[in-house]
Amino acid sequence: MKSNEYLTGGPEVRARPYSYAAAPVPTSAPFGYHGTVARVGGIPHTGGMKRLSAFLFVLAAAFGAVLVVRAPAVLAWACPRCYGLDEVRDGLHVDPRMTLPERAALQSALSEGRRRVSAFFGPLEGDPTFLVCATADCDARLGGADARARAFGTFFVALSASGRDATVIAHELAHIELHRRVGFLRYVTGAVPVWFNEGLAVVASRDPVSLRVTGTRLACRVEPRDTLPEGHADWSHATARPGDTVYAEAGCAVLHWIERQGGRRLALQRMQDAGWDPEIFLGD
């Protein structure tokens, strides 16, 4: 097996809308009339505005109902207290059943996770909120299913009861850091291949399950297959197979890519020079 190594610390941490006529609406109607006021030129009357407001309210309520069912973590991020989470500090909300020793251990894991990711990327640009569970009930309320952790865009991270360790935290922080640099539009349109997104997180988090970690050096455990999943559906299909090594393979593929750039520092420089456009910096 070919060994691929790189240094992760030290000095190297390298139909236009309808056009309404502008007509003044009197603040008080003549002869004491207080019904619907119509405007010349098609301006909607008061009844129309009420219907529009009602429609928008129903639309917002329907959207909220979908979030409750499909993405409760988003609502928990918007209102942590509504989902029973305690605020430890700004940007950190935890399951109230989390003990004081568990909270202290979590703080240490968060610090170590940030240290690992900053050792790879340099000064961090992302500062996400963390929603952290300690029980299965909390996981269920936040819609966690079987995931240990989930990063939502560049905004927040939801950690399950089993995801409160430095490697998992660093993995999710690496996702957020890459998404911040690549940009929201490229991220949501799938410009970043999933294998690269996940592989970079494996490398930046120094994941000992997926890579061989010896001091500051990382090496492949498994060589990558000929074609790694680029889309989320294919990635989910691969990870659903018991014993699949796709995370290890993606991490190894990123190590190979870093090596071809001349090391971590030059790889990051290439990404920056490309304006963080994956189509440019991944093109060999």
N, C-alpha and C positions, 0 to 999 in steps of 0.2 A: 504494500500500500504506500503510495506516495505521500510524504509528509509535507504539509503546507503550513508554514509558521509565519507569524508576524508579531510585532511588539505593540502592546496596547497601553503603555504608560511611559512615564519619565519624559525626558526632553523630546523624544520622538513624537509624543502626543501632538504626533503631527495630524289693420283696418283702423287707423286712428280711432280713438274713442269719439263718441258722438259729440259734435261741436255745439255746445250750448251758447246761446246769445247772452251776453253780459247785460243783465237787467237788474236794477236794484229791487230788492224785496222790502216792502214797507214793514217797519217794525210794528206797526199797529194798523189793522185794517179799518177802512172807513165804515161809518155807521155801526160801529161795535161788532162787526163781523169777525169771528174767530175761527172759521172753518179752514178748509184747504186753500192755500194761496198758490195760484198758478202764475207762471211767468210767460212772458211773450218769448217766442223762439224755441220753445220745447224744453225749457228748464223743468226738471221734475218737480212736482208739487210735494208738499210735506208728507202726504200719504205714501208716495213713492220712496221717499227717504226712510220712512219707518219700515217699509217692506225690505229695503236693502239692508238696513241694520239688523232686522230679524233674520234675514238670509245669512248674513255674515256670522251672526251669533250661532245659528244652527250649524254652519260649516265649521266654526271653531270647536263647537261641542263635539261634532262627529270626529274631527281630527284628534281631539283629546281622548276620545273613547278608543280610537285606534292605537294611540300611544300607550294607554293603560294596558291594552291586551298585548300589543306587539313589542313595545319598547318601554316597559315601566322604568327602566334605569334612567331614561331621558327625563322622565317626570321627577324621579328621585334626585337627579342632578339639579333640576330647576327648584325643587323644594325638598331638601333632605329631611327636614323635620316632619313633613307630611308622610314620609315613609318610615318614621320612627328612628331616624339616625341621629346620633349625638354629634355635635360639633366639637372636635378636639381643638382645632385651630382653624384659621381661614384656609380653606382648600382641603380639609381633611375631616371626613364625617364617617363615623363608625357605628357598628351594631352596638346598642346599649348593653348587650350581654357580654361584650368583650371585657375581660378582666383588666385590672391595672397592669399586671405583668405582661399580658398579651399586647396591651397598648404600647408599652415601652419597647417590646420586641418589634412591633410594627414600625415604630419610629426609627429604630436602628436599621431595619430592612429597607425602609424608604431612603434613608441616608446612603446606604451602601448601593442601592439601585441607581441613585442619581450619580454617585461617584463613578460607577462603571460606565455609565452612558456618557458622562462628561469626559472621561478618559478617552473615549472613542471619538466623539464629535467635537470636543472642545466645549466652551461655554454654552450652556443649554439655553435654547430659545423658548422651549415649551415650559409651561407651569400649570399642568392640569390639576383639576380637582380629583381627589380620591374618595370613592365610596367603598367602604370595606365591611364585609360581613364576617361574622364569627359563627353563624349557625345556618343550618339548612333552611330554616324558615325565612331568614333574611335573604338568602340566595334566591329562594322561590319568589319573594316579593319583588326582587329586582330583575326577575326573568333570567337568572344566570344559567339555568339548565345544568349542563355538565361542564361548562367552561370554568377554568380556574381564574381567568382574568379576561377582560375585554376593554380595548381602547376605543373610545367613541370620537372619531375625528381627531381634533387637536384639543378637545375640551375637557374630557374627564376619563378616568379609568375606574372600572368596577372590579373589585377583587372579591373572589369567593373565600369561603373559610379555608380552602386548601391552597389559595394563591398568595398567601401573605409571606413570601420569602423574597430575598433580594434578587434572585435570578428571574423570577416571574415579573417582579416589579420593573427590573431593568429592561426586560423584553418589551413590555408595554410602553415604557418611556422611550425606547428606541423607535418604536412605531410612531409615536407622537412627534419625536424630534425629526424624523425623516419627512413626515407629512407636513410639518411646519415649513421645512425648507423647500420641498417639492411644490407646495402650494395647494390650496383647497381644490381648485378646479381640476388640476391634474390628478389629485388623489381620488376625487369622486368619480372621475371618468375612467378610472382604471389604467392610467398611464404607467403606473409602476407595476411591473410584473409581480404577482404574489410571491413567487419563489424568492425574488430579490428582497421584497419587503420583509418576509419571514426570515430569510437567511441572514440579512443584515442584523435583525433583532437577535438572532441566535449568537452571532459573533459579538455584537456590542454588549450583550448580557453575559458573555463568557459562560455559556450554558454547558456544564460538565456532562450532561446526559447526551447531548448532540455532538460535542467536540471533545477532543483530548486537551485538557487544561493542565499545563505544567508551568507553574510560576506565572511569568508574563507571556508565555507562549501558548498559542493555540494551534492545533493540528486536526486534520480530518479523522473522523472515525469511519465514515462511509463515503466512498466516491459517488458523485452524483450520477443519476441515470442520464441517458442521452437527452431526454426532453423533460424538463420539470414543469409543473403546472403554472400557467400564467394567469388564469382566471380564478375567481373565488369558488365557482362551482367545482372545477377540477381539483382544486386544492382540498376542498371539503370532502370530495369523494376519496381522495388519496388518504387523508388523515382518518377517515372512518374505517379503514381496513386495519384490523388488529396487527400490531407489530410493524406497521409501515415505518420506514426510516426517512420519510420525506423531509422532516425538519433537519435531521443530520445531513442529508444530501444537499439541502438548500444552503445550510451553513457552510458546507465544504465548497459549494459552487461560488459563494461569496468570497471565501478565502482565496480560491483560485483567481477570482477577478481582482482582488486586492493585490495579490502577488504580481499579476500582469501589469498593474499600474505602477509597480515599484514600491509598494508598501502603503500602509494606512494613510499617512500624511499626504502622499501624492494622489491616492485614490480620492480623498476628500477634496483636494485641490482640483482634480478633474471634474468632480461633481459641481463644485462652485463655478468653475470656468464655463461649464455647460449651462449655467443658469438653473441648475438642479433639474434639467430636463432629461428624464430617463432615456428618451429616444436618442439623445446625443451621448450621454456618458456611458451608456451600456453598449454603444456601438463600437466594436473593435475593428 
